[in-house]
Amino acid sequence: MIELNSTNFSKEVLEYKGKVIIDVWANWCGKCKMFKPAFIEKAAINPDYKFCTMDADANQDMCTQLNVSNLPAILIYQDGILMAQGGIELLDTLLQENL
Protein backbone atom coordinates (compact mmCIF):
# COMPACT_ATOMS: atom_id res chain seq x y z
CA MET A 1 0.00 0.00 0.00
CA ILE A 2 1.35 3.39 -0.96
CA GLU A 3 1.59 6.21 1.58
CA LEU A 4 0.79 9.43 -0.27
CA ASN A 5 2.31 12.85 0.30
CA SER A 6 2.75 16.07 -1.64
CA THR A 7 5.81 14.65 -3.41
CA ASN A 8 4.23 11.50 -4.86
CA PHE A 9 0.51 12.40 -5.08
CA SER A 10 0.66 13.57 -8.69
CA LYS A 11 2.51 10.47 -9.92
CA GLU A 12 0.59 7.91 -7.87
CA VAL A 13 -2.91 9.40 -8.28
CA LEU A 14 -3.28 12.12 -10.90
CA GLU A 15 -1.09 10.45 -13.55
CA TYR A 16 -2.26 6.89 -12.81
CA LYS A 17 -4.47 5.21 -15.40
CA GLY A 18 -6.96 3.23 -13.38
CA LYS A 19 -8.84 3.39 -10.11
CA VAL A 20 -7.23 4.72 -6.94
CA ILE A 21 -8.84 4.51 -3.50
CA ILE A 22 -7.35 6.74 -0.81
CA ASP A 23 -7.87 6.50 2.94
CA VAL A 24 -7.10 9.82 4.65
CA TRP A 25 -6.44 9.20 8.35
CA ALA A 26 -4.76 10.54 11.50
CA ASN A 27 -3.16 8.84 14.51
CA TRP A 28 -5.47 10.65 16.96
CA CYS A 29 -8.63 9.54 15.10
CA GLY A 30 -10.34 6.60 16.80
CA LYS A 31 -12.58 5.83 13.81
CA CYS A 32 -9.49 5.85 11.57
CA LYS A 33 -7.83 3.21 13.75
CA MET A 34 -10.97 1.08 13.74
CA PHE A 35 -11.34 1.39 9.95
CA LYS A 36 -7.72 0.63 9.02
CA PRO A 37 -7.97 -3.22 9.20
CA ALA A 38 -11.06 -3.16 6.97
CA PHE A 39 -9.27 -0.92 4.46
CA ILE A 40 -6.29 -3.29 4.38
CA GLU A 41 -8.65 -6.24 3.88
CA LYS A 42 -10.45 -4.47 1.01
CA ALA A 43 -7.08 -3.79 -0.62
CA ALA A 44 -6.10 -7.46 -0.38
CA ILE A 45 -9.28 -8.73 -2.01
CA ASN A 46 -9.56 -6.02 -4.70
CA PRO A 47 -6.27 -6.17 -6.65
CA ASP A 48 -7.73 -4.30 -9.63
CA TYR A 49 -7.69 -1.06 -7.63
CA LYS A 50 -4.71 0.89 -6.29
CA PHE A 51 -5.18 1.43 -2.55
CA CYS A 52 -3.30 4.29 -0.88
CA THR A 53 -3.27 6.03 2.46
CA MET A 54 -2.49 9.60 3.44
CA ASP A 55 -1.70 10.90 6.93
CA ALA A 56 -3.82 14.03 7.36
CA ASP A 57 -1.53 15.55 10.00
CA ALA A 58 1.58 15.16 7.84
CA ASN A 59 -0.25 16.48 4.76
CA GLN A 60 -2.45 19.31 6.02
CA ASP A 61 -1.94 21.39 2.86
CA MET A 62 -2.99 18.45 0.69
CA CYS A 63 -6.10 17.90 2.82
CA THR A 64 -7.04 21.55 2.40
CA GLN A 65 -6.58 21.34 -1.39
CA LEU A 66 -8.66 18.14 -1.50
CA ASN A 67 -11.40 19.61 0.73
CA VAL A 68 -11.00 16.88 3.34
CA SER A 69 -12.75 18.08 6.48
CA ASN A 70 -13.75 14.86 8.28
CA LEU A 71 -11.74 11.75 9.11
CA PRO A 72 -11.51 9.08 8.05
CA ALA A 73 -12.12 10.21 4.50
CA ILE A 74 -12.23 8.09 1.37
CA LEU A 75 -11.35 9.57 -2.02
CA ILE A 76 -11.94 7.65 -5.24
CA TYR A 77 -10.04 8.62 -8.39
CA GLN A 78 -10.44 7.23 -11.91
CA ASP A 79 -7.70 8.08 -14.40
CA GLY A 80 -6.61 11.07 -12.32
CA ILE A 81 -10.11 12.52 -11.84
CA LEU A 82 -11.81 12.65 -8.44
CA MET A 83 -14.99 10.63 -8.84
CA ALA A 84 -16.24 10.44 -5.25
CA GLN A 85 -15.37 11.60 -1.76
CA GLY A 86 -16.95 10.71 1.54
CA GLY A 87 -16.77 8.68 4.72
CA ILE A 88 -15.97 5.04 5.26
CA GLU A 89 -19.39 3.87 4.08
CA LEU A 90 -18.47 5.12 0.60
CA LEU A 91 -15.88 2.36 0.15
CA ASP A 92 -18.33 -0.51 0.67
CA THR A 93 -20.99 1.11 -1.48
CA LEU A 94 -18.67 1.71 -4.41
CA LEU A 95 -16.98 -1.68 -4.24
CA GLN A 96 -20.39 -3.37 -4.24
CA GLU A 97 -21.29 -1.37 -7.33
CA ASN A 98 -17.93 -2.27 -8.94
CA LEU A 99 -16.89 1.36 -8.79
KAJO-V413880 format. One record per run of one state. SS is the DSSP state (A for helix, B for strand, O for the rest). FROM is the first residue (numbers start at 0). TO is the last residue. Records with the same first field share a line. If there is no record, write none. Layout:
SS->FROM-TO / FROM-TO
This chain:
O->0-0 / 3-7 / 14-17 / 25-28 / 45-48 / 55-58 / 65-71 / 78-79 / 86-87 / 96-98
B->1-2 / 18-24 / 49-54 / 72-77 / 80-85
A->8-13 / 29-44 / 59-64 / 88-95
